[in-house]
Structure formats: structure tokens, C-alpha cells
Amino acid sequence: MIATEDQADHVIGFHLQQAVEKALKSVLADRAVEIPRTHDLGYLVELMESFDVEMPEAITSSDWLTPWGVLFRYDSNPDTLDRDKGLEAAAAAIGLAEQLTR
């Protein structure tokens, strides 16, 4: 989807945010941590860091994706989406989850 230029930013942004969120939550679940009911990537990163999980910068700075996971549902779109930066964060989060949950 991300390679399709005519795909709306709110659709791409939502899926990028969800990829990071679900990857981080999968690591927490694997460590038997109660999964918080939140879409806040900054909070999830802080929670992961409290368990001494080292993360790449693409993940630790991914909080800018948080609005893409919730705001468009309420007729409010965040600013322009940086698709490359979002894809980097999602790929890093998925890679981290694969590494830590094997």
C-alpha cells in the first residue's frame, strides 16, 4: 500500500501506527506484562524501556505516529505523513518483536 502514491495518508498512517503498536505490545505480552489499553506509542516505548529493552532510534522516536492511529477516526487528520520514516519505524518494531519473541 505504501508504494501506491494515490493511497490516502490517513490509511497508510493508520497501518504504520498499528504495526508499531502491535509489535511493541507483542513483546510486552511475551514478557507477561499486562497490555495497556492505549494507542500512545510514546507510552509503550517508555514501558518497554522500563523492562530494559533496547530499541533503535526509529522506534524510540515513533511517537509522532500516534495521532495517525486515532485522530483520523474522528475527522481530524494529522499533518503530512512521512511515509519513509513511518515505514522505518514499523520495520524496526516488527524486527525487534521477531528478535525478542522467538
C-alpha positions in Angstrom: 0.0 0.0 0.0 2.8 2.4 0.8 4.1 2.3 -2.7 0.8 3.4 -4.1 1.0 7.2 -4.3 -2.7 7.7 -4.6 -3.4 5.9 -1.3 -4.5 8.4 1.3 -2.1 9.3 4.1 -4.6 8.6 6.8 -4.9 5.0 5.6 -1.1 4.5 5.4 -0.5 6.3 8.7 -3.1 4.2 10.5 -1.5 1.0 9.4 2.1 2.2 10.2 1.0 3.3 13.6 -0.8 -0.1 14.2 2.3 -2.0 13.1 4.5 -0.3 15.6 1.9 -0.5 18.4 1.1 -4.2 17.9 4.8 -5.1 17.6 5.6 -3.4 20.9 2.6 -5.0 22.6 3.6 -8.4 21.3 7.0 -8.1 23.1 5.2 -7.0 26.3 2.8 -9.9 26.1 5.7 -12.3 25.6 7.2 -11.0 28.8 3.9 -11.5 30.6 3.3 -7.8 31.0 -0.4 -6.7 31.2 -1.1 -4.9 27.9 -2.2 -1.4 28.4 -5.3 -0.2 26.5 -3.6 2.6 24.7 -2.5 3.7 21.2 0.2 6.0 22.6 3.5 4.9 21.1 5.5 7.1 23.5 4.0 5.4 26.5 4.6 2.0 25.0 8.2 2.9 24.3 8.6 4.1 27.9 7.1 0.9 29.2 9.4 -1.2 27.1 12.4 0.8 28.3 11.4 0.1 31.9 12.0 -3.6 31.2 15.5 -2.8 29.8 14.5 -3.4 26.2 17.0 -1.6 23.9 15.3 -0.2 20.9 16.5 1.5 17.7 16.0 5.3 17.4 13.3 4.7 14.7 11.2 3.1 17.4 12.1 5.4 20.3 11.2 8.4 18.2 8.0 6.9 16.7 5.5 8.8 19.0 4.8 11.2 16.1 2.8 8.2 14.5 0.4 8.1 17.5 -2.1 10.6 16.0 -2.3 8.5 12.9 -3.7 5.6 14.9 -6.7 7.5 16.3 -7.3 11.1 15.1 -8.5 10.3 11.5 -11.3 8.2 13.0 -12.7 11.5 14.5 -12.5 13.6 11.4 -9.1 15.1 12.3 -6.1 14.4 10.2 -2.6 15.0 11.5 0.0 16.8 9.3 1.5 15.3 6.2 2.7 11.8 6.7 6.4 11.0 6.3 5.9 7.5 4.8 9.6 6.6 4.7 10.1 7.5 8.3 6.9 5.6 9.3 8.0 2.6 7.3 11.4 2.6 9.0 9.7 2.7 12.5 7.3 -0.1 11.6 10.0 -2.3 10.1 12.2 -1.7 13.2 9.4 -2.5 15.6 8.5 -5.7 13.7 12.1 -6.7 13.6 12.5 -6.1 17.3 9.4 -8.1 18.1 10.6 -11.0 15.9 14.0 -11.0 17.6 12.7 -10.8 21.2 9.7 -13.2 20.9 11.4 -16.3 19.4 
